[in-house]
Amino acid sequence: MKWRLSVNGAMAIVTISVSMLAFSQPSSATSADSTLSQLGGIRIAVERPAGFRQTLFDVHRSQSNSAITIANIVTAREAWKSGAWEWSAAKRKSFVNDTLDRNSVALNVARNAQLRGDRDPASWLPSNSAQTCAYLSAWVSIKARWGLSMDTREFINTRTAFTQQCVSNSRTTSTVANTAASNGNAITTTTGKPIVVGSALAILQTIRVENEFASGYDRSLFEHWRDVDGDGCDSRDQVLKRDSLSLPQVDPISCDVVAGDWVSPYDGGRWSNPADIDIDHVVALKEAWDSGAWAWSAAQRKAYANDTSDSRTLLAVTDSVNQSKSDKDPSNWLPPLQSYTCTYIGNWIAVKARWNLSMDSSEFGRLKNLLQSTCNGLDIAPIPALPSISGGTTVVTNPGATSTASTTTSTGAVATQINPGSYCSPEGAIGYYTLSGSSTPTTYICSKTDANGVPYSGGRARWRRA
């Protein structure tokens, strides 16, 4: 589709698809890192909305079609609230008419431009997820270039959305492309597990709902704050380094982080002393235990407790807020910063889905209600494959089974006494059940089809005779 536009008197014919926005797209992990670096230098301040008038920004551009509009990525009103209230008239004019920076303006379908209005990324993002990273990168670039501030809510939501959807996307895209080029075959990850992305509600529906296994938990069963990747830094220090907005001060010998600049996503608190920061397991260790980790090997629990391979598992947050959260699930606790609610429950669902953890009915129900109301339409950014874990795979079964006695097979999988017909995971796992009147255990397999090859309803796996 072609549109004839006039920008500062110059005619141009631009070919675009009828999409939300048309502007340059970040193409690599390097550009993603550049955006995060720019974000770290942006001033956080309370907005000043009073006194704005559109006429204070002298706009000089026109268009020849009512179906499309040329709009500033950071609107005049948003700029005013973020610092332009103290600019000269000449600087405000330069800002709204800046066509030298290709990130400053974008072609918008007119209806969608109206839907966005003057909202910042805390309240609005493109409905087309493919455009989200380009939009956020442009937003940060403009604010950094013009010395504009962000309020706390805007900053946290921008950083969170970009980190989850764009940093992993750019690095994953690079990795996958190299794999495809080298073997010419279907694209797979190193573990063979596909990367999942999509509707939070759809992913929630894939999670087992069952009673919690609320006994036997001990924090020492999860060996935490360890250096699992051998880089000399334990997982706490790795997260402190990752989440610091400025370059953190790190002891070169012990790798202890001694200073930095952190904003807690749970409450917006800003800290420079790491003693004020807790590293939160988004899904707490006890909650993980109750939801299936009771059946994991020690190696799996250690991997989970120190997981920095997905930024949603561990977060740097205000210590007192983390203590108030404790081991509660979303049916009993949500972050005090309400603008972070949807991000938080998306993280919760992603962690549970990735680690194959179950939910109890109240937890599942609360999340479903939020996804159908406050967080309607929430998408979850790519869920990477699990880190390599020594010790094999553990079968996680329904805690209501008559027995939890288990033996280890030669492959490292756990062969467990199971309930025939109950949901199970992973597909292909082997379990045992002793039929009434028999002294010999019968072998069962975790399968998505019955013995005749007919799929079970809902596409979920169940225990059936091998």
Rosetta blueprint (number, residue, H / E / L):
1 M L
2 K E
3 W E
4 R E
5 L E
6 S E
7 V E
8 N L
9 G L
10 A E
11 M E
12 A E
13 I E
14 V E
15 T E
16 I L
17 S L
18 V L
19 S L
20 M L
21 L E
22 A E
23 F L
24 S L
25 Q L
26 P L
27 S L
28 S L
29 A H
30 T H
31 S H
32 A H
33 D H
34 S H
35 T H
36 L H
37 S H
38 Q H
39 L H
40 G H
41 G L
42 I L
43 R L
44 I E
45 A L
46 V L
47 E L
48 R L
49 P L
50 A L
51 G L
52 F L
53 R L
54 Q H
55 T H
56 L H
57 F L
58 D L
59 V L
60 H L
61 R L
62 S E
63 Q E
64 S L
65 N L
66 S L
67 A L
68 I E
69 T E
70 I E
71 A E
72 N E
73 I L
74 V L
75 T L
76 A H
77 R H
78 E H
79 A H
80 W H
81 K H
82 S L
83 G L
84 A H
85 W H
86 E H
87 W L
88 S L
89 A H
90 A H
91 K H
92 R H
93 K H
94 S H
95 F H
96 V H
97 N L
98 D L
99 T L
100 L L
101 D L
102 R L
103 N L
104 S L
105 V E
106 A E
107 L E
108 N E
109 V E
110 A H
111 R H
112 N H
113 A H
114 Q H
115 L H
116 R H
117 G L
118 D L
119 R L
120 D L
121 P L
122 A L
123 S L
124 W L
125 L L
126 P L
127 S L
128 N L
129 S H
130 A H
131 Q H
132 T H
133 C H
134 A H
135 Y H
136 L H
137 S H
138 A H
139 W H
140 V H
141 S H
142 I H
143 K H
144 A H
145 R H
146 W L
147 G L
148 L L
149 S L
150 M E
151 D L
152 T H
153 R H
154 E H
155 F H
156 I H
157 N H
158 T H
159 R H
160 T H
161 A H
162 F H
163 T H
164 Q H
165 Q H
166 C H
167 V H
168 S H
169 N H
170 S H
171 R H
172 T H
173 T H
174 S H
175 T H
176 V H
177 A H
178 N H
179 T H
180 A H
181 A H
182 S H
183 N H
184 G L
185 N L
186 A L
187 I L
188 T L
189 T L
190 T L
191 T L
192 G L
193 K L
194 P L
195 I L
196 V E
197 V E
198 G E
199 S E
200 A H
201 L H
202 A H
203 I H
204 L H
205 Q L
206 T L
207 I L
208 R L
209 V E
210 E L
211 N L
212 E L
213 F L
214 A L
215 S L
216 G L
217 Y L
218 D L
219 R H
220 S H
221 L H
222 F L
223 E L
224 H L
225 W L
226 R L
227 D L
228 V L
229 D L
230 G L
231 D L
232 G L
233 C L
234 D L
235 S H
236 R H
237 D H
238 Q H
239 V H
240 L H
241 K H
242 R H
243 D H
244 S L
245 L L
246 S L
247 L L
248 P L
249 Q E
250 V E
251 D L
252 P L
253 I L
254 S L
255 C L
256 D L
257 V E
258 V E
259 A E
260 G L
261 D L
262 W E
263 V E
264 S L
265 P L
266 Y L
267 D L
268 G L
269 G L
270 R E
271 W E
272 S L
273 N L
274 P H
275 A H
276 D H
277 I E
278 D E
279 I E
280 D E
281 H E
282 V L
283 V L
284 A L
285 L H
286 K H
287 E H
288 A H
289 W H
290 D H
291 S L
292 G L
293 A H
294 W H
295 A H
296 W L
297 S L
298 A H
299 A H
300 Q H
301 R H
302 K H
303 A H
304 Y H
305 A H
306 N L
307 D L
308 T L
309 S L
310 D L
311 S L
312 R L
313 T L
314 L E
315 L E
316 A E
317 V E
318 T E
319 D H
320 S H
321 V H
322 N H
323 Q H
324 S H
325 K H
326 S L
327 D L
328 K L
329 D L
330 P L
331 S L
332 N L
333 W L
334 L L
335 P L
336 P L
337 L L
338 Q H
339 S H
340 Y H
341 T H
342 C H
343 T H
344 Y H
345 I H
346 G H
347 N H
348 W H
349 I H
350 A H
351 V H
352 K H
353 A H
354 R H
355 W L
356 N L
357 L L
358 S L
359 M E
360 D L
361 S H
362 S H
363 E H
364 F H
365 G H
366 R H
367 L H
368 K H
369 N H
370 L H
371 L H
372 Q L
373 S L
374 T L
375 C L
376 N L
377 G L
378 L L
379 D E
380 I E
381 A E
382 P E
383 I E
384 P L
385 A L
386 L L
387 P L
388 S L
389 I L
390 S L
391 G L
392 G L
393 T L
394 T L
395 V L
396 V E
397 T L
398 N L
399 P L
400 G L
401 A L
402 T L
403 S L
404 T L
405 A L
406 S E
407 T E
408 T E
409 T L
410 S L
411 T L
412 G L
413 A L
414 V E
415 A E
416 T E
417 Q E
418 I L
419 N L
420 P L
421 G L
422 S L
423 Y E
424 C L
425 S E
426 P L
427 E L
428 G L
429 A L
430 I E
431 G E
432 Y E
433 Y E
434 T L
435 L L
436 S L
437 G L
438 S L
439 S L
440 T L
441 P L
442 T E
443 T E
444 Y E
445 I E
446 C E
447 S E
448 K L
449 T E
450 D L
451 A L
452 N L
453 G L
454 V L
455 P E
456 Y L
457 S H
458 G H
459 G H
460 R L
461 A L
462 R E
463 W E
464 R E
465 R E
466 A L
